[in-house]
């Protein structure tokens, strides 16, 4: 699946000139936790989220440090925090460096962007224009609405071949001491697994193969003083 298959569109956006109070009210009204910031030409210039409004003077939640910590905190950091807590406009508090993706970006790449950059959403741009947003929630929706890959039940031989082929492609799998049998879609796993982690992964690989109805784990793993 690609970003275009799960992205939210149209996107609720705000202008850099909007006030912090206006944005807070917009979040509550639209039941959202962040919004891309676009200029008068529709160009993405930043993103503002609940996190940017967390430490605010209006709510008496501005960041407080002891005198000792303030003494060891760089002046630029303190100045930036002051702007975050006292600035009146979105342009004062928004995040200006925005991680973006294209509509055709695969979802596994979107997931990596979210994880690597510790962010919760990725604006989607097409020809420089904002066309959607993909959030962590949208990825969960894709998981929840997933459908079986095949409508036709594959044969037992085909299931076995697919399980073995998928394991051969994994560096962690040691299939020389593994055997797989399939009867009416029920898979039996036999042989030796080098570790509990590998044993679990082999079982998951079998369970997620299209056409598999159940998996019996008959493997053994060497643990401590013997095989289990």
Buried (B, 14 or more C-beta within 10 A) or exposed (E): EBBBEBBBEEBBBBBBEBBBEBBBEBBEEEEBEBBBBBEEEEEBBBBBBEEBBEBBEEEEEBEEEEEEEEEEEEEEEEEEBEEBBBBEBBBBBBBEEBBBBBBEBEBEBBBEBBEEEEBBBBBBBEEEEBBBBBBBEBBEEBEEEEEEEEEEBBEBEBBBBBBBEBBEEEEEBBBEEBEBEBEEBBBBBBBBBEEEEBBEBBBEBBBEBBBBEEBEBEBBBEEEEEEE
